[in-house]
Amino acid sequence: MRVAFITTAMLSCVAGGAVGCGKDGFDSSVLRDTPWSEKTPGADEQVGMMYSGKTADERREGIGLVAGHQWGLKEPYLRKYAEMLKGDLDASVRGAAALALGRSGQAKYLPDVVSAISDSSDQVRWDAAAALDGLVGPAAVDPLRKHAVEDSSAEVRACCAKALRHYRDKRVEQTLIECLMDESFAVCFQAHASLVELRGCDLGYEPGAWLSAAAGKPATLPPEQQSRPWWDWLGVTQKGARQGETEE
């Protein structure tokens, strides 16, 4: 009986590669610290996908599933996300790990996410910037400012401009004003939205008005911007008004 038991256990270990018995595999003991009241159906399988998925799709999906639970936003899972953010060879997995850490709101992992904003992959940098919109701290300010202006991806620049809305800092305001001159409207839009949130007023899309406000001078909008909504950057409302006047 004893021999049969050992053989069965060994076979289970080999056949159960998906749940991991090797050094780098999934050990279900990581679930022991999770209160039974918090466990959800399929928890073992989800954690197994994250820890031992043989494909990037499995690992990425596993991270998303685990991070979708309250127990998945605690240790030891946060530590695993950080490990995967630094070491997984697939960009989509690293990006998912960054988002999971951002969702946790744990300041301990802010340096890991900040480092990821310099990843070679546009996707990972975007995910890291998105994570920093929820994981806020002084260490993120300068990297966000740098990538809001210099990143090669317009999507990343826009996401950084959005994340900067959490920091009431003159340097941040200057960076956002600079972003208003970006060739991508997505970047201009996010920079404008962040400036409105930080300042509590809308001075339009022209950098000059914001520069005056930053210098403590009265900001005067151009006449065409004074009479149109903030979202009407193309001047549609004025066109409609002028057409109405012409018809009359």
C-alpha positions as CSV (number, residue, x, y, z in Angstrom):
1,M,0.0,0.0,0.0
2,R,2.8,2.4,0.9
3,V,4.6,1.8,-2.4
4,A,1.3,2.3,-4.3
5,F,0.7,5.6,-2.4
6,I,4.2,6.9,-3.2
7,T,3.8,6.0,-6.9
8,T,0.4,7.7,-7.1
9,A,1.8,10.8,-5.5
10,M,4.7,10.9,-7.9
11,L,2.4,10.4,-10.9
12,S,0.2,13.2,-9.6
13,C,3.2,15.5,-9.3
14,V,4.2,14.8,-12.9
15,A,0.8,15.0,-14.4
16,G,-0.1,18.0,-12.4
17,G,2.5,20.3,-13.9
18,A,-0.3,22.9,-14.2
19,V,-0.5,23.1,-10.4
20,G,3.2,22.7,-10.0
21,C,5.4,20.5,-7.9
22,G,8.7,21.7,-9.2
23,K,10.9,24.5,-7.9
24,D,9.2,27.1,-10.1
25,G,5.7,25.5,-10.0
26,F,2.6,26.4,-8.0
27,D,2.5,25.1,-4.4
28,S,-1.1,25.2,-3.2
29,S,0.2,26.0,0.3
30,V,0.1,29.7,-0.8
31,L,-3.6,29.5,-0.3
32,R,-3.4,28.5,3.3
33,D,-3.3,32.1,4.6
34,T,-6.5,32.9,2.7
35,P,-9.5,32.8,5.1
36,W,-12.1,30.2,3.9
37,S,-14.7,32.9,4.1
38,E,-12.9,34.8,1.4
39,K,-12.1,31.9,-1.0
40,T,-14.0,31.8,-4.2
41,P,-14.9,28.8,-6.4
42,G,-11.9,28.0,-8.7
43,A,-9.4,29.8,-6.5
44,D,-6.8,27.0,-6.7
45,E,-7.1,26.8,-10.5
46,Q,-6.8,30.6,-10.9
47,V,-3.7,30.8,-8.7
48,G,-2.3,27.8,-10.5
49,M,-2.7,29.6,-13.9
50,M,-0.8,32.6,-12.5
51,Y,2.0,30.7,-10.9
52,S,2.5,27.9,-13.4
53,G,0.8,28.8,-16.7
54,K,2.8,27.3,-19.5
55,T,1.8,30.1,-21.9
56,A,1.8,33.8,-21.5
57,D,-2.0,33.9,-22.0
58,E,-2.5,31.6,-19.1
59,R,-0.3,33.6,-16.8
60,R,-1.8,36.9,-17.8
61,E,-5.3,35.6,-17.4
62,G,-4.4,34.0,-14.1
63,I,-3.1,37.4,-12.8
64,G,-6.3,39.1,-13.9
65,L,-8.5,36.5,-12.2
66,V,-6.6,36.5,-8.9
67,A,-6.3,40.3,-8.8
68,G,-10.0,40.5,-9.2
69,H,-10.6,39.1,-5.7
70,Q,-9.9,40.9,-2.4
71,W,-7.7,38.0,-1.3
72,G,-5.7,38.4,-4.5
73,L,-4.7,41.9,-3.5
74,K,-2.9,40.7,-0.4
75,E,0.3,38.7,0.3
76,P,1.7,36.4,-1.0
77,Y,0.1,37.4,-4.3
78,L,1.4,40.9,-4.3
79,R,5.0,39.6,-3.9
80,K,4.3,37.3,-6.9
81,Y,3.0,40.1,-9.1
82,A,6.2,42.1,-8.3
83,E,8.3,39.1,-9.3
84,M,6.5,38.6,-12.5
85,L,6.7,42.3,-13.3
86,K,10.4,42.2,-13.1
87,G,11.1,38.7,-14.5
88,D,8.5,37.5,-16.9
89,L,9.7,37.4,-20.5
90,D,6.2,38.3,-21.9
91,A,5.2,42.0,-22.0
92,S,1.5,41.2,-21.6
93,V,2.2,39.4,-18.4
94,R,4.4,42.1,-17.0
95,G,1.7,44.7,-17.9
96,A,-0.9,42.6,-16.1
97,A,1.3,42.4,-13.0
98,A,1.8,46.2,-13.0
99,L,-2.0,46.7,-13.1
100,A,-2.5,44.2,-10.3
101,L,0.0,46.1,-8.1
102,G,-1.7,49.4,-8.9
103,R,-5.1,48.0,-8.0
104,S,-3.7,46.9,-4.6
105,G,-2.8,50.5,-3.6
106,Q,0.1,49.2,-1.6
107,A,2.8,51.9,-1.4
108,K,5.4,49.2,-0.7
109,Y,5.3,48.2,-4.4
110,L,5.3,51.7,-5.8
111,P,9.1,51.5,-6.7
112,D,8.4,48.3,-8.7
113,V,5.7,50.0,-10.8
114,V,7.7,53.2,-11.2
115,S,10.6,51.1,-12.6
116,A,8.2,49.5,-15.1
117,I,7.4,52.8,-16.7
118,S,10.8,52.6,-18.3
119,D,10.2,49.1,-19.7
120,S,11.2,48.5,-23.3
121,S,7.6,47.6,-24.2
122,D,5.1,50.3,-25.0
123,Q,2.3,48.1,-23.5
124,V,4.1,47.6,-20.2
125,R,4.8,51.4,-19.9
126,W,1.2,52.1,-20.6
127,D,0.0,49.6,-18.0
128,A,2.5,51.0,-15.5
129,A,1.3,54.6,-16.1
130,A,-2.3,53.4,-15.7
131,A,-1.3,51.7,-12.5
132,L,0.3,54.9,-11.2
133,D,-3.1,56.6,-11.6
134,G,-4.1,54.5,-8.6
135,L,-0.9,53.9,-6.8
136,V,0.2,57.4,-5.9
137,G,3.4,58.6,-4.3
138,P,6.2,61.2,-4.7
139,A,8.5,58.7,-6.3
140,A,6.3,58.6,-9.3
141,V,6.3,62.3,-10.1
142,D,9.5,62.8,-12.0
143,P,9.2,59.5,-14.0
144,L,5.6,60.5,-15.0
145,R,6.7,64.0,-16.0
146,K,9.6,62.6,-18.1
147,H,7.4,60.1,-19.9
148,A,4.5,62.5,-20.3
149,V,6.8,64.6,-22.5
150,E,9.5,62.3,-23.9
151,D,7.9,58.8,-24.3
152,S,7.9,57.6,-27.9
153,S,4.3,56.3,-27.5
154,A,1.5,58.9,-27.6
155,E,-0.7,56.5,-25.6
156,V,1.9,56.3,-22.8
157,R,2.3,60.1,-22.8
158,A,-1.4,60.6,-22.5
159,C,-1.7,58.0,-19.7
160,C,1.2,59.8,-17.8
161,A,-0.5,63.1,-18.2
162,K,-3.7,61.6,-16.7
163,A,-1.8,60.2,-13.7
164,L,-0.2,63.5,-13.0
165,R,-3.6,64.9,-11.9
166,H,-2.9,63.6,-8.4
167,Y,0.1,66.0,-7.7
168,R,-0.4,69.6,-6.8
169,D,3.1,70.7,-7.8
170,K,4.4,73.6,-9.9
171,R,6.7,71.3,-11.8
172,V,3.8,69.0,-12.6
173,E,1.7,72.0,-13.8
174,Q,4.5,73.1,-16.1
175,T,4.8,69.6,-17.6
176,L,1.1,69.5,-18.2
177,I,1.2,72.9,-19.9
178,E,4.0,71.6,-22.1
179,C,1.8,68.6,-23.0
180,L,-0.9,70.9,-24.3
181,M,1.5,71.5,-27.3
182,D,1.8,67.7,-28.0
183,E,1.2,66.7,-31.6
184,S,-1.3,64.0,-30.3
185,F,-4.7,65.3,-29.3
186,A,-5.1,62.4,-26.8
187,V,-2.1,63.8,-24.9
188,C,-3.5,67.4,-25.1
189,F,-6.9,66.2,-23.9
190,Q,-5.5,64.3,-20.8
191,A,-3.2,67.2,-20.0
192,H,-6.1,69.7,-20.2
193,A,-8.3,67.4,-18.0
194,S,-5.5,67.1,-15.4
195,L,-5.0,70.9,-15.3
196,V,-8.7,71.5,-14.9
197,E,-8.7,69.1,-12.0
198,L,-5.7,70.6,-10.3
199,R,-6.7,74.2,-10.8
200,G,-10.4,73.9,-10.4
201,C,-11.0,76.0,-13.5
202,D,-11.0,75.7,-17.2
203,L,-8.6,77.9,-19.2
204,G,-9.0,76.1,-22.5
205,Y,-6.3,74.4,-24.6
206,E,-4.0,77.4,-25.2
207,P,-0.8,77.1,-23.1
208,G,-0.6,80.9,-22.7
209,A,-3.7,81.1,-20.4
210,W,-2.3,78.4,-18.2
211,L,1.2,80.0,-18.1
212,S,-0.4,83.2,-16.9
213,A,-2.3,81.5,-14.2
214,A,0.8,79.6,-13.1
215,A,2.6,82.9,-12.9
216,G,-0.1,84.4,-10.7
217,K,-1.4,86.7,-13.5
218,P,-5.1,87.1,-14.5
219,A,-5.7,84.6,-17.3
220,T,-7.8,85.9,-20.2
221,L,-9.2,83.5,-22.7
222,P,-9.5,84.4,-26.4
223,P,-13.0,85.6,-27.2
224,E,-13.9,82.5,-29.2
225,Q,-13.0,80.3,-26.2
226,Q,-14.9,82.5,-23.7
227,S,-18.2,81.6,-25.2
228,R,-17.9,77.9,-25.9
229,P,-17.8,74.8,-23.7
230,W,-14.4,73.3,-22.6
231,W,-15.0,70.2,-24.7
232,D,-15.7,72.2,-27.9
233,W,-12.0,72.4,-29.0
234,L,-13.1,72.6,-32.7
235,G,-15.4,75.5,-32.2
236,V,-18.5,73.7,-33.3
237,T,-20.8,75.8,-31.1
238,Q,-19.5,79.0,-32.6
239,K,-19.9,77.6,-36.2
240,G,-23.5,76.8,-35.4
241,A,-24.2,80.2,-33.9
242,R,-22.6,82.0,-36.9
243,Q,-24.7,79.9,-39.3
244,G,-27.9,80.8,-37.4
245,E,-27.0,84.5,-37.5
246,T,-26.3,84.3,-41.2
247,E,-29.7,82.6,-41.9
248,E,-31.5,85.3,-40.0
